[in-house]
Amino acid sequence: MNARQLGIALAMGWALLPLVACAGAFAFWRSDSEFTWTGHLFAAIVSLPLILGTVAFSLVAFRRLRQVRSWQRLSQTLFLLPIMLTSGYAVWLNAIPRRITPDMVSTSPADRYLEYAPQTAFGFPLPFYRRYDQAQPDQHVPSAKQNFFDFSSLLGNMTFWSLPVYLIVVVAFLELPSPDAASVEPETPADPGSNSRIPS
């Protein structure tokens, strides 16, 4: 699979992701199997191809970028800097804790206890690790504990931040020359002071 085919396959995956996610939310996340291995498996099947495909797509673009001999450092900076800023911003947002309390929302369509109980949450936009102030935030759920880790939300955050990286790489591919054109050096004009003699 070349870069063009990989980019088209990823584009189709990103376009179909909302529909598949809605179907999964209806079939898994709102059923009795919520927060079980079936929901995590579904999230992995949906998210990992896009995450790993975007990483492979970025590596292919970087290898092609190394072939560009004209303005090499500038082109590398223009390609790597947005990706590094996006990745760094994503890590920063997911690493800093934020407080979630019931007074942050007026009405809760989801479980008000597990979702909006007083807690310290990590993860953006989806909290994947929650530390509740109470030992058992929801009395109706015996398995609810004070510390809660959600693998599906972690994959959701990685997928969310992989999309801008994919778009940056697509723009880079539109701007980068093809491998054949990138490896060709432009010919330099002949030096007027060379040994060539003008015939009289």
C-alpha positions, -999 to +999 in steps of 0.1 A: +000+000+000+015+033-011+010+067+005-019+076-017-038+044-009-031+047+028-043+083+028-075+074+010-081+045+033-076+067+064-099+094+049-127+068+045-121+056+080-123+091+094-155+098+074-172+066+087-160+070+123-190+090+136-215+065+121-196+035+136-192+053+169-229+060+171-238+024+163-213+012+189-228+036+215-262+022+208-252-014+208-225-015+236-221+016+257-258+019+265-263-018+272-254-040+302-219-045+288-208-010+295-173-007+308-166-044+301-142-061+278-167-061+249-169-023+249-132-019+252-127-044+223-151-025+201-132+007+209-099-009+200-112-023+167-126+011+157-097+033+170-065+015+166-065+013+128-069+050+126-043+057+153-017+033+139-025+042+103-020+079+111+014+071+127+024+051+096+012+079+073+033+104+092+064+083+089+059+079+052+056+117+049+087+123+070+107+099+048+096+117+017+104+150+034+140+139+039+144+136+001+136+172-004+170+189-009+159+224-016+148+243+016+152+211+035+155+225+070+126+250+064+103+223+050+111+199+079+103+226+104+070+235+087+061+199+088+073+188+122+065+219+142+027+216+139+028+179+147+050+185+177+028+213+189-004+193+185+011+162+202+025+184+231-008+202+236-026+169+236-002+154+262-005+186+284-043+185+283-045+148+292-019+151+320-032+180+340-061+172+364-094+190+363-122+191+388-157+178+380-186+186+403-224+183+401-229+221+399-210+222+366-242+210+348-278+219+352-292+186+339-274+153+333-285+130+306-261+104+318-254+090+352-251+120+375-231+101+401-203+085+380-201+113+355-205+144+377-198+133+412-171+154+430-139+140+414-105+148+400-104+137+364-076+132+339-081+132+301-094+155+274-120+155+259-129+122+276-118+116+312-101+082+312-090+083+348-113+095+377-105+099+414-138+103+432-140+122+465-161+094+480-152+057+483-183+046+464-197+075+443-229+056+432-247+035+458-267+018+430-235+004+414-217-019+438-187-021+415-182+016+415-149+023+433-130+055+443-105+052+414-118+044+379-099+038+347-116+037+313-096+022+285-122+031+259-119+068+268-081+067+265-085+053+230-111+080+222-087+107+233-059+093+211-083+091+182-095+126+187-059+140+186-049+118+157-073+135+134-055+169+134-022+151+129-037+133+099-049+166+084-014+182+089+002+152+071-024+155+042-015+192+038+022+182+038+017+156+011-001+182-010+028+206-007+057+180-010+070+171-044+069+135-056+099+112-048+112+115-083+110+153-084+123+156-048+155+137-056+164+158-086+188+187-080+182+219-100+210+224-125+233+253-117+242+277-145+276+276-160+302+298-144+312+327-168+347+324-156+352+288-165+377+274-190+353+274-218+365+297-246+342+316-268+352+310-305+362+340-324 
